[in-house]
Every structure is written in structure tokens, then in C-alpha cells.
Amino acid sequence: MGIERIIDKRSHDLGGGFVVGRVLPFHARRMVGPFIFFDHLGPLELAPGIPRELDVRPHPHIGLSTVTYLYSGRITHRDSLGYHQEIRPGEVNWMVAGSGITHSERLEYARAYGAEMHGIQAWVALPTEDEETAPSFHHLEGADLPEWDEAGVRGRLIAGEVEGLRAATQVHSPTFYEHWQMDAGARRDVTQAYPERAVYCATGEIEVDGTRLAAGRMAVLDGRSGGAVRALQPSQVMALGGELLGERYLLWNFVSSSKERLEQAAEDWRQQRMALPVGDDQEFTPMPAKAS
């Protein structure tokens, strides 16, 4: 008991040469709680004047919330609701796609000044009754995201509720998502309040229930048992999970409990029936011929 499965990140090109490490979905473990997508961005050193091809051009989503969280660098977000928001390290961009939204993610700061881009982008599936909710965007920082500092661990609650703390993030189902900065030798247990839990080592090296976990690896825990984490060197760790929502289908950037709804969203995008981001409507990402 303790660890159900270990998942290694796999290289995935977002287009234009921006390669990320994809952890979820994994063929044998598609979700952890409501988390259906988990990408490790970087670390990637970008020089001033980088080409626009590295940007993530306007693209659509339905049936999920996107979560962008950075360790370093900046990303410029624009969406079809009219939001224009620069995200910086330690802040959260939480976008509820619901019935449909489009957005772009530009590397404008790095293009002007250079930057080390490093962070995590995740998708959280919405409960069936909320899949068609009205889209919304939320930027959170400071007091919105509770922090703690204890015994060599500096923590931040990105979303949900854990150990009496609650983030201001608009979650739709029981969820927790934490960032721990751990000194060498520091220890912390993952909450056992949720049935689906995982630990991801972003930098450094940790031990989870006695099993070594190098950077770029996720340990999916076995139910509510186990979850003792010890840092073998200074490490950045993400702890995440929640209640399982039931089966979800993925088609490109769309998530739904209905395959028919996915096909409808894909056709809406092909026929350009979805509004592009305000202030960023001169180009878009075409629907891939073999989307999956």
C-alpha cells in the first residue's frame, strides 16, 4: 500500500518548438481526482527576440477549468471574454471553460526581456452538472492563495481546501492542489482527506513512502493510504487530487462526459463559430486532422 503507480513525463511539442513534459492523461491512469491534464512547462531558457511561433495561438476549450501556475517567467493570457492578464510566478490563472471559451498564451515578456520559463499547466474536469456552465476567468494572488512555512517546507494552496485552509479559487468539486518548496531533509504528508491523490516532483528529488522520485515523475497514491514525502535535496513538489468525477472523454482541447458534445465542439471550431480572444483575433490554431 502507498503508491499505486509512477508516471514519467513524456515530451510533447505544443507547436513551434515549445516542448513540454506531459504527465496526464496517461494510458493506464487518465485522471487523478478531477485532474485530467498535467503538463510540466520547461525549465526553458528563452532569449530576447524569440519567434512568435513559440506562442500558444488562440484555441478553444469546453467542459474544464485550465490552471496555469509558474515557478519562473511570465505568460500573457487573452480570452474571448475580454480578459488580458499577465501571470507571474506564484500567481494562478484559473479559467473556467464550461460551455466554451477561447484563449491565447503569449510569451511577450520573454520576447522583450528574455526569461526562464518554468511552470505547470493543468486541466480540471467539471462535474457533469457544470460542464455547460457559463465561462469565466479568475486571476488569484496574495491572500487568495493561503501560504505556510513550517519545518523546511514553504507551501501555497493553489486551489481547493486542505487542513483547514481554503483557496479563493472557484472549484466545482472537492479538490486540492498545493505547491511545496522543500529544503533537503524536510518532510510533509499529503492530506488523506481525498480518495484520489498524487505527488509530482518538478525539481530536485524526493522520497514518497520510501520510493525515490526524481524530477519529472508523478507518484499516484493508493487511495487514502500513504503519502509521506521526504526531500532528498531542495525540491519543488506539487500535491494534487480530489474526488473522482466519473469517465471523461478527451478530443484535442475539449473535455466532456459526452462524445457527441466533443464532436459538436470540434465542428463549431472548424466552422469558426467560436469567438476568438479579444485583442488577439488575427490568427488561430486549426483543428488537427487527427485530433485525439
C-alpha positions in Angstrom: 0.0 0.0 0.0 1.1 3.6 -0.6 1.9 4.1 -4.3 -0.4 2.8 -7.0 1.6 3.9 -10.0 4.6 6.1 -11.0 4.2 8.1 -14.2 7.1 9.7 -16.1 6.6 12.9 -18.1 6.7 12.4 -21.9 7.9 15.0 -24.4 5.1 16.8 -26.2 5.5 19.7 -28.7 2.8 22.3 -28.3 3.8 23.7 -31.7 6.6 25.9 -32.9 9.2 24.1 -30.8 7.8 24.7 -27.3 8.3 21.2 -25.8 6.6 20.3 -22.6 6.6 17.2 -20.3 3.1 15.6 -20.4 2.2 13.6 -17.3 -1.6 13.3 -17.5 -3.5 11.8 -19.2 -1.6 8.5 -19.1 -2.9 5.4 -20.9 -3.2 3.5 -17.6 -4.2 6.4 -15.4 -6.1 9.1 -17.3 -7.2 11.2 -14.3 -6.3 11.8 -10.6 -9.5 13.1 -9.0 -10.7 15.8 -11.4 -7.3 16.5 -12.8 -7.4 15.2 -16.4 -4.3 17.0 -17.9 -1.0 17.9 -16.3 1.9 19.5 -18.3 5.3 20.5 -17.0 6.5 23.6 -18.9 10.3 23.9 -19.0 12.5 24.8 -17.5 13.4 26.5 -20.8 15.7 29.5 -21.1 14.3 32.0 -23.7 16.4 34.8 -25.2 15.0 38.2 -26.1 13.5 38.2 -29.6 12.2 34.7 -29.6 9.9 33.9 -32.6 6.1 34.2 -32.2 5.9 30.6 -33.3 6.7 29.6 -29.7 3.4 31.3 -28.5 0.3 29.2 -28.0 -2.1 30.8 -30.5 -5.8 31.2 -29.9 -7.6 27.9 -29.3 -10.8 26.6 -27.7 -11.9 24.7 -24.6 -15.1 23.2 -23.2 -16.0 21.2 -20.1 -13.0 22.0 -17.9 -11.0 24.6 -16.0 -7.5 25.4 -17.0 -4.9 26.1 -14.3 -1.7 28.0 -15.1 1.0 28.2 -12.3 4.6 29.4 -12.8 7.8 29.0 -10.9 9.6 31.5 -13.2 8.9 33.6 -16.3 5.7 35.2 -17.4 2.8 34.3 -19.8 0.3 36.8 -21.3 -3.3 35.5 -21.3 -6.1 36.9 -23.5 -9.5 35.3 -23.9 -12.9 35.6 -25.6 -14.4 37.2 -22.5 -12.1 40.2 -22.9 -9.6 39.4 -20.1 -6.0 40.3 -20.7 -3.8 39.1 -17.8 -0.1 38.7 -17.3 0.7 35.8 -15.0 3.8 35.9 -12.8 5.4 33.3 -10.5 3.3 32.3 -7.5 0.1 33.5 -9.1 -2.8 31.5 -10.6 -4.8 31.9 -13.8 -7.9 29.8 -13.4 -10.1 29.8 -16.5 -13.5 28.0 -16.4 -14.3 27.0 -20.0 -17.7 25.5 -19.3 -19.9 25.8 -22.4 -17.0 27.2 -24.4 -14.2 29.8 -24.4 -11.1 30.6 -26.4 -7.8 32.0 -25.3 -4.1 32.6 -26.2 -1.0 32.3 -24.2 1.8 34.6 -25.4 5.5 34.8 -24.3 5.5 38.6 -24.6 7.7 39.3 -21.6 10.3 36.7 -22.7 10.3 38.1 -26.2 11.1 41.6 -24.8 13.5 40.8 -22.0 14.3 37.1 -22.0 13.2 34.7 -19.3 13.4 31.2 -17.9 10.0 29.7 -18.5 9.1 27.1 -15.9 5.7 26.0 -14.5 2.8 23.7 -14.6 -0.4 23.8 -16.6 -3.3 21.6 -15.6 -6.9 20.9 -16.6 -9.6 20.2 -14.0 -12.7 18.4 -15.4 -16.0 19.9 -14.4 -18.8 17.8 -12.8 -21.5 16.7 -15.3 -24.0 19.3 -14.0 -21.4 22.1 -14.5 -20.0 21.1 -17.9 -22.1 23.7 -19.7 -21.7 26.5 -17.1 -21.0 30.0 -18.3 -17.3 30.5 -18.9 -15.3 32.8 -16.6 -11.8 33.8 -15.8 -10.1 34.4 -12.4 -6.6 35.7 -11.6 -5.5 34.9 -8.0 -2.5 36.1 -6.0 -1.5 37.1 -2.4 -4.1 36.4 0.2 -6.3 34.5 -2.3 -3.7 31.6 -2.1 -3.0 30.6 1.6 0.6 30.1 2.4 2.5 28.4 5.3 6.1 27.9 6.3 7.0 25.0 8.6 10.0 22.8 9.2 11.7 23.4 5.9 8.5 23.4 3.8 7.1 26.6 2.3 3.7 25.8 0.9 1.0 27.5 -1.1 -2.6 26.3 -1.7 -3.4 26.8 -5.3 -7.0 25.5 -5.3 -9.4 23.8 -3.1 -9.3 23.1 0.6 -6.8 21.2 2.8 -6.0 21.1 6.5 -8.3 24.0 7.4 -7.1 26.2 4.6 -9.2 27.3 1.6 -8.0 29.0 -1.6 -10.3 31.6 -3.2 -10.1 29.6 -6.5 -13.6 28.7 -7.9 -13.6 24.9 -7.8 -16.7 22.9 -8.8 -15.9 19.7 -7.0 -13.9 18.6 -3.9 -10.3 19.3 -5.0 -6.8 20.1 -3.6 -3.8 21.5 -5.4 -0.6 22.5 -3.5 2.9 23.8 -4.2 5.6 22.8 -1.7 9.1 24.2 -1.7 11.1 21.7 0.3 14.5 22.0 1.9 16.8 19.0 1.8 15.6 16.6 4.6 12.2 18.3 5.0 9.2 16.1 5.4 5.5 16.5 4.8 2.5 14.2 4.5 -0.1 14.5 1.7 -3.6 15.1 3.0 -5.6 11.9 3.4 -8.9 13.8 3.2 -9.4 12.8 -0.5 -9.7 9.4 -2.2 -7.6 10.4 -5.3 -4.1 11.8 -4.6 -0.8 12.3 -6.4 2.6 13.8 -5.8 4.7 15.4 -8.6 8.4 16.2 -8.3 9.1 19.3 -10.5 12.7 19.9 -9.4 15.1 18.1 -7.1 14.5 14.6 -5.8 12.1 13.3 -3.2 11.1 10.1 -1.5 7.4 9.1 -1.3 6.6 6.3 1.1 10.2 5.2 0.8 10.3 5.2 -3.0 12.7 7.7 -4.7 11.0 10.1 -7.1 13.3 12.2 -9.5 12.2 15.4 -11.2 9.6 14.8 -13.9 7.9 11.9 -12.2 4.5 11.6 -10.6 3.5 9.1 -7.8 -0.2 8.3 -7.8 -1.1 7.2 -4.3 -3.2 4.2 -3.5 -6.5 5.6 -2.1 -6.2 7.4 1.2 -3.2 5.4 2.4 0.4 6.6 2.5 1.7 9.9 1.2 4.8 10.5 3.4 7.1 12.8 1.4 10.8 13.5 2.3 13.0 15.8 0.2 16.4 14.2 -0.6 17.6 17.6 -1.9 16.0 21.0 -2.3 12.8 20.3 -4.3 9.7 21.8 -5.9 6.7 19.5 -5.3 3.1 19.6 -6.4 0.4 17.7 -4.4 -3.0 17.3 -6.1 -6.2 15.3 -6.2 -9.8 15.2 -5.1 -13.0 13.3 -5.7 -13.3 11.2 -8.8 -15.8 12.6 -11.2 -16.5 9.6 -13.4 -15.5 8.9 -17.0 -14.5 11.8 -19.2 -13.6 11.9 -22.9 -10.9 14.0 -24.5 -10.8 15.4 -28.0 -8.0 17.8 -28.6 -8.6 20.7 -26.2 -12.2 19.6 -25.3 -13.3 17.5 -22.3 -16.8 16.1 -21.8 -18.8 13.2 -20.4 -20.4 13.0 -23.9 -18.6 12.0 -27.1 -21.4 13.8 -29.1 -20.6 17.0 -27.3 -17.0 16.7 -28.2 -17.8 16.3 -31.9 -20.1 19.3 -31.7 -17.4 21.5 -30.2 -14.9 20.3 -32.8 -17.3 21.2 -35.6 -18.0 24.6 -34.0 -14.3 25.3 -34.1 -13.8 24.1 -37.7 -16.7 26.3 -38.8 -15.3 29.3 -36.8 -18.4 29.6 -34.7 -16.4 30.3 -31.5 -15.3 33.9 -30.9 -11.6 34.5 -30.8 -9.8 36.3 -27.9 -10.5 40.0 -27.7 -7.4 41.8 -28.9 -5.9 38.6 -30.4 -8.1 37.5 -33.3 -5.8 37.7 -36.2 -4.7 34.0 -36.1 -5.9 30.8 -34.5 -4.9 27.2 -34.0 -6.6 24.9 -36.7 -8.3 21.7 -35.5 -5.7 18.9 -36.1 -6.7 16.5 -38.8 -6.1 13.5 -36.4 -7.2 15.1 -33.1 -7.3 12.8 -30.0 
